[in-house]
Amino acid sequence: MQRRYRNISDLKTNESARAIAFDDSELACKLTSMGLLPGTRIEMIRKSPFGNAYYVKADGVRLALRQEEAASIFLEM
C-alpha cells in the first residue's frame, strides 16, 4: 500500500511543501504553539548529519524539529 502523504523527512534541501495535518494530537499542540499550523508552507533548510533532526523554515520562521515531531506533520503530495 502506497502512502498518500509525505512528511518533512521526505523533503530535499530547499524543497518546500504545505502542511495539511498532524498525526499526534499532543505534538500538534506543541507545533501549533510554535506557529506551525495546517496550511503553513514548510521549507527544508538542512538535515542534521545523523538524520534525527531537521532545520526548517515555516512561513519565514526558522525552527529545529526532532525526528518524531517532523514525522507527525503530514505534507501535501
DONU-86666 format. One record per atom (N, C-alpha, C): residue in three letters; atom name; x, y, z. Coordinates in Angstrom, 2 decimals. Each point is the difference from the previous one (the first is absolute). Layout:
N
<'ala'; 'CA'; <X; Y; Z>>
...
END
This chain:
77
<'met'; 'N'; <0.84; -1.19; 0.00>>
<'met'; 'CA'; <-0.84; 1.19; 0.00>>
<'met'; 'C'; <0.88; 1.24; 0.00>>
<'gln'; 'N'; <-0.30; 0.93; -0.86>>
<'gln'; 'CA'; <0.80; 1.19; -0.16>>
<'gln'; 'C'; <-0.54; 1.13; 0.87>>
<'arg'; 'N'; <0.92; 0.78; 0.60>>
<'arg'; 'CA'; <-0.41; 1.13; 0.83>>
<'arg'; 'C'; <-0.67; 1.07; -0.85>>
<'arg'; 'N'; <-0.93; 0.70; 0.58>>
<'arg'; 'CA'; <-0.70; 1.08; -0.69>>
<'arg'; 'C'; <0.43; 1.36; 0.53>>
<'tyr'; 'N'; <1.08; 0.02; 0.73>>
<'tyr'; 'CA'; <0.50; 1.24; 0.57>>
<'tyr'; 'C'; <1.51; -0.07; 0.07>>
<'arg'; 'N'; <0.63; 1.12; 0.28>>
<'arg'; 'CA'; <1.44; 0.07; 0.24>>
<'arg'; 'C'; <0.19; 0.60; 1.38>>
<'asn'; 'N'; <1.22; -0.12; 0.51>>
<'asn'; 'CA'; <0.33; 0.75; 1.21>>
<'asn'; 'C'; <1.33; 0.71; -0.22>>
<'ile'; 'N'; <0.46; 0.72; 1.00>>
<'ile'; 'CA'; <1.17; 0.85; -0.16>>
<'ile'; 'C'; <1.24; -0.79; -0.41>>
<'ser'; 'N'; <0.15; -1.21; 0.47>>
<'ser'; 'CA'; <1.18; -0.79; -0.35>>
<'ser'; 'C'; <0.08; -0.29; -1.50>>
<'asp'; 'N'; <-1.12; 0.12; -0.72>>
<'asp'; 'CA'; <-0.02; -0.23; -1.44>>
<'asp'; 'C'; <0.48; 1.21; -0.80>>
<'leu'; 'N'; <0.09; 1.16; 0.63>>
<'leu'; 'CA'; <0.42; 1.21; -0.72>>
<'leu'; 'C'; <1.50; 0.03; -0.21>>
<'lys'; 'N'; <0.41; 0.53; -1.13>>
<'lys'; 'CA'; <1.41; 0.23; -0.29>>
<'lys'; 'C'; <0.34; 1.44; 0.42>>
<'thr'; 'N'; <1.28; 0.31; 0.09>>
<'thr'; 'CA'; <0.43; 1.35; 0.36>>
<'thr'; 'C'; <-0.59; 1.01; -0.98>>
<'asn'; 'N'; <-0.55; 1.07; 0.53>>
<'asn'; 'CA'; <-0.64; 1.10; -0.74>>
<'asn'; 'C'; <-1.33; -0.37; -0.63>>
<'glu'; 'N'; <-0.49; -1.21; 0.20>>
<'glu'; 'CA'; <-1.32; -0.39; -0.49>>
<'glu'; 'C'; <-1.03; 0.41; 1.05>>
<'ser'; 'N'; <-1.20; 0.34; -0.46>>
<'ser'; 'CA'; <-1.03; 0.40; 0.95>>
<'ser'; 'C'; <-1.32; -0.68; -0.34>>
<'ala'; 'N'; <-0.86; -0.06; 1.00>>
<'ala'; 'CA'; <-1.34; -0.57; -0.16>>
<'ala'; 'C'; <-0.89; 0.60; 1.08>>
<'arg'; 'N'; <-1.29; -0.12; -0.19>>
<'arg'; 'CA'; <-0.96; 0.55; 0.95>>
<'arg'; 'C'; <-0.44; -1.08; 0.98>>
<'ala'; 'N'; <-0.02; 0.34; 1.30>>
<'ala'; 'CA'; <-0.48; -0.92; 1.03>>
<'ala'; 'C'; <-1.51; -0.15; -0.15>>
<'ile'; 'N'; <-0.50; -1.23; 0.13>>
<'ile'; 'CA'; <-1.44; -0.20; -0.13>>
<'ile'; 'C'; <-0.65; -0.53; 1.27>>
<'ala'; 'N'; <0.77; -0.72; 0.83>>
<'ala'; 'CA'; <-0.58; -0.56; 1.23>>
<'ala'; 'C'; <1.12; -0.48; 0.91>>
<'phe'; 'N'; <-0.39; -0.34; 1.24>>
<'phe'; 'CA'; <0.94; -0.56; 0.98>>
<'phe'; 'C'; <-0.50; -1.38; 0.42>>
<'asp'; 'N'; <0.94; -0.91; 0.23>>
<'asp'; 'CA'; <-0.33; -1.37; 0.37>>
<'asp'; 'C'; <-0.22; -0.16; 1.50>>
<'asp'; 'N'; <0.80; 0.67; 0.81>>
<'asp'; 'CA'; <-0.01; -0.15; 1.45>>
<'asp'; 'C'; <-0.61; 1.24; 0.64>>
<'ser'; 'N'; <-1.09; -0.16; 0.74>>
<'ser'; 'CA'; <-0.70; 1.16; 0.57>>
<'ser'; 'C'; <0.84; 0.73; 1.05>>
<'glu'; 'N'; <0.81; -0.72; 0.77>>
<'glu'; 'CA'; <0.86; 0.66; 1.00>>
<'glu'; 'C'; <1.07; 0.85; -0.68>>
<'leu'; 'N'; <0.63; -0.56; -1.03>>
<'leu'; 'CA'; <1.01; 0.76; -0.73>>
<'leu'; 'C'; <-0.65; 1.13; -0.79>>
<'ala'; 'N'; <-1.24; -0.19; -0.45>>
<'ala'; 'CA'; <-0.71; 1.04; -0.74>>
<'ala'; 'C'; <-0.15; 1.25; 0.86>>
<'cys'; 'N'; <-0.28; -0.16; 1.28>>
<'cys'; 'CA'; <-0.11; 1.16; 0.91>>
<'cys'; 'C'; <1.32; 0.75; 0.07>>
<'lys'; 'N'; <1.09; -0.75; 0.12>>
<'lys'; 'CA'; <1.33; 0.62; 0.07>>
<'lys'; 'C'; <0.34; 0.70; -1.31>>
<'leu'; 'N'; <-0.27; -0.66; -1.12>>
<'leu'; 'CA'; <0.34; 0.57; -1.30>>
<'leu'; 'C'; <-0.83; 1.24; -0.31>>
<'thr'; 'N'; <-1.27; -0.02; 0.34>>
<'thr'; 'CA'; <-0.83; 1.18; -0.26>>
<'thr'; 'C'; <0.43; 1.18; 0.88>>
<'ser'; 'N'; <0.45; -0.27; 1.21>>
<'ser'; 'CA'; <0.49; 1.09; 0.85>>
<'ser'; 'C'; <1.30; 0.58; -0.54>>
<'met'; 'N'; <0.73; -0.78; -0.81>>
<'met'; 'CA'; <1.21; 0.48; -0.65>>
<'met'; 'C'; <-0.32; 0.75; -1.30>>
<'gly'; 'N'; <-1.28; 0.01; -0.39>>
<'gly'; 'CA'; <-0.41; 0.71; -1.21>>
<'gly'; 'C'; <-0.17; -0.88; -1.22>>
<'leu'; 'N'; <0.13; -1.30; 0.18>>
<'leu'; 'CA'; <-0.14; -0.93; -1.11>>
<'leu'; 'C'; <-1.45; -0.47; -0.06>>
<'leu'; 'N'; <-0.78; 0.56; -0.90>>
<'leu'; 'CA'; <-1.41; -0.30; -0.13>>
<'leu'; 'C'; <-0.27; -0.71; -1.32>>
<'pro'; 'N'; <-1.10; -0.73; -0.13>>
<'pro'; 'CA'; <-0.35; -0.54; -1.31>>
<'pro'; 'C'; <-0.11; 1.16; -1.01>>
<'gly'; 'N'; <0.58; -0.19; -1.15>>
<'gly'; 'CA'; <0.05; 1.05; -1.01>>
<'gly'; 'C'; <1.32; 0.74; -0.04>>
<'thr'; 'N'; <0.85; -0.21; 1.00>>
<'thr'; 'CA'; <1.30; 0.66; 0.07>>
<'thr'; 'C'; <0.93; -0.59; -1.06>>
<'arg'; 'N'; <0.72; 0.86; -0.71>>
<'arg'; 'CA'; <1.00; -0.44; -0.97>>
<'arg'; 'C'; <1.28; -0.30; 0.76>>
<'ile'; 'N'; <0.52; -1.23; -0.14>>
<'ile'; 'CA'; <1.20; -0.45; 0.70>>
<'ile'; 'C'; <1.10; -0.25; -1.01>>
<'glu'; 'N'; <1.15; 0.62; 0.22>>
<'glu'; 'CA'; <1.15; -0.17; -0.89>>
<'glu'; 'C'; <1.13; -0.68; 0.78>>
<'met'; 'N'; <0.59; -1.03; -0.59>>
<'met'; 'CA'; <1.14; -0.68; 0.62>>
<'met'; 'C'; <1.25; 0.85; -0.17>>
<'ile'; 'N'; <0.62; 0.38; 1.10>>
<'ile'; 'CA'; <1.26; 0.73; -0.04>>
<'ile'; 'C'; <1.15; -1.01; -0.02>>
<'arg'; 'N'; <0.00; -0.89; 0.99>>
<'arg'; 'CA'; <1.01; -1.08; 0.01>>
<'arg'; 'C'; <-0.40; -1.08; 1.00>>
<'lys'; 'N'; <0.58; -1.17; -0.18>>
<'lys'; 'CA'; <-0.20; -1.13; 0.91>>
<'lys'; 'C'; <1.25; -0.13; 0.87>>
<'ser'; 'N'; <-0.18; -0.52; 1.20>>
<'ser'; 'CA'; <1.16; -0.22; 0.86>>
<'ser'; 'C'; <0.85; -1.12; -0.61>>
<'pro'; 'N'; <1.27; -0.05; 0.34>>
<'pro'; 'CA'; <0.89; -1.01; -0.60>>
<'pro'; 'C'; <-0.48; -1.44; 0.19>>
<'phe'; 'N'; <-0.65; -0.30; 1.12>>
<'phe'; 'CA'; <-0.45; -1.36; 0.24>>
<'phe'; 'C'; <-1.48; -0.19; -0.29>>
<'gly'; 'N'; <-0.67; 1.04; -0.52>>
<'gly'; 'CA'; <-1.38; -0.10; -0.44>>
<'gly'; 'C'; <-1.05; -0.02; 1.09>>
<'asn'; 'N'; <0.36; 0.35; 1.23>>
<'asn'; 'CA'; <-0.99; -0.06; 1.08>>
<'asn'; 'C'; <-0.58; 1.36; 0.35>>
<'ala'; 'N'; <0.34; 1.05; -0.77>>
<'ala'; 'CA'; <-0.57; 1.33; 0.20>>
<'ala'; 'C'; <0.00; 0.74; -1.33>>
<'tyr'; 'N'; <-0.88; 0.99; -0.09>>
<'tyr'; 'CA'; <-0.16; 0.75; -1.24>>
<'tyr'; 'C'; <-0.07; 1.49; 0.32>>
<'tyr'; 'N'; <0.64; 0.80; -0.82>>
<'tyr'; 'CA'; <-0.04; 1.44; 0.11>>
<'tyr'; 'C'; <-0.86; 0.49; -1.15>>
<'val'; 'N'; <-1.14; 0.58; 0.29>>
<'val'; 'CA'; <-0.97; 0.38; -1.02>>
<'val'; 'C'; <-0.38; 1.47; 0.14>>
<'lys'; 'N'; <-0.59; 0.54; -1.06>>
<'lys'; 'CA'; <-0.57; 1.34; 0.04>>
<'lys'; 'C'; <-1.49; -0.15; -0.24>>
<'ala'; 'N'; <-0.81; 0.51; 0.92>>
<'ala'; 'CA'; <-1.45; -0.10; -0.09>>
<'ala'; 'C'; <-0.57; 1.41; -0.06>>
<'asp'; 'N'; <-0.45; 0.40; -1.19>>
<'asp'; 'CA'; <-0.52; 1.36; -0.22>>
<'asp'; 'C'; <0.96; 1.07; 0.52>>
<'gly'; 'N'; <1.29; -0.17; -0.31>>
<'gly'; 'CA'; <1.01; 0.99; 0.36>>
<'gly'; 'C'; <0.64; -0.18; 1.37>>
<'val'; 'N'; <-0.53; -0.89; 0.82>>
<'val'; 'CA'; <0.56; -0.25; 1.33>>
<'val'; 'C'; <0.84; -1.28; -0.06>>
<'arg'; 'N'; <1.21; 0.06; 0.50>>
<'arg'; 'CA'; <0.89; -1.17; -0.01>>
<'arg'; 'C'; <-0.19; -0.81; 1.27>>
<'leu'; 'N'; <-0.15; -1.32; -0.18>>
<'leu'; 'CA'; <-0.25; -0.91; 1.11>>
<'leu'; 'C'; <0.90; -1.22; -0.10>>
<'ala'; 'N'; <0.35; -0.56; 1.14>>
<'ala'; 'CA'; <0.67; -1.30; 0.05>>
<'ala'; 'C'; <-1.02; -1.00; 0.53>>
<'leu'; 'N'; <-0.17; -1.09; -0.72>>
<'leu'; 'CA'; <-0.97; -1.03; 0.38>>
<'leu'; 'C'; <0.69; -1.33; 0.21>>
<'arg'; 'N'; <-0.38; -0.70; 1.04>>
<'arg'; 'CA'; <0.48; -1.36; 0.22>>
<'arg'; 'C'; <-0.68; -0.92; -1.01>>
<'gln'; 'N'; <0.58; -1.16; -0.18>>
<'gln'; 'CA'; <-0.51; -0.96; -0.98>>
<'gln'; 'C'; <-1.46; -0.36; 0.27>>
<'glu'; 'N'; <-0.37; -0.25; 1.27>>
<'glu'; 'CA'; <-1.37; -0.38; 0.31>>
<'glu'; 'C'; <-0.99; 1.14; -0.24>>
<'glu'; 'N'; <0.44; 1.25; 0.21>>
<'glu'; 'CA'; <-0.85; 1.15; -0.29>>
<'glu'; 'C'; <-0.22; 0.14; -1.51>>
<'ala'; 'N'; <1.10; -0.12; -0.75>>
<'ala'; 'CA'; <-0.09; 0.12; -1.45>>
<'ala'; 'C'; <-0.84; -1.12; -0.61>>
<'ala'; 'N'; <0.09; -1.20; 0.55>>
<'ala'; 'CA'; <-0.75; -1.12; -0.55>>
<'ala'; 'C'; <-1.51; 0.12; 0.24>>
<'ser'; 'N'; <-0.39; 0.83; 0.96>>
<'ser'; 'CA'; <-1.42; 0.14; 0.30>>
<'ser'; 'C'; <-0.69; 1.04; -0.87>>
<'ile'; 'N'; <0.75; 0.69; -0.86>>
<'ile'; 'CA'; <-0.56; 1.03; -0.88>>
<'ile'; 'C'; <-0.23; -0.59; -1.39>>
<'phe'; 'N'; <-1.24; -0.03; -0.44>>
<'phe'; 'CA'; <-0.32; -0.47; -1.34>>
<'phe'; 'C'; <0.08; 1.18; -0.97>>
<'leu'; 'N'; <0.66; -0.21; -1.13>>
<'leu'; 'CA'; <0.17; 1.03; -1.02>>
<'leu'; 'C'; <-0.77; -0.37; -1.25>>
<'glu'; 'N'; <-0.35; 1.02; -0.79>>
<'glu'; 'CA'; <-0.67; -0.26; -1.28>>
<'glu'; 'C'; <0.91; -0.81; -0.91>>
<'met'; 'N'; <-0.59; -0.74; -0.89>>
<'met'; 'CA'; <0.77; -0.81; -0.95>>
<'met'; 'C'; <0.55; 0.86; -1.12>>
END
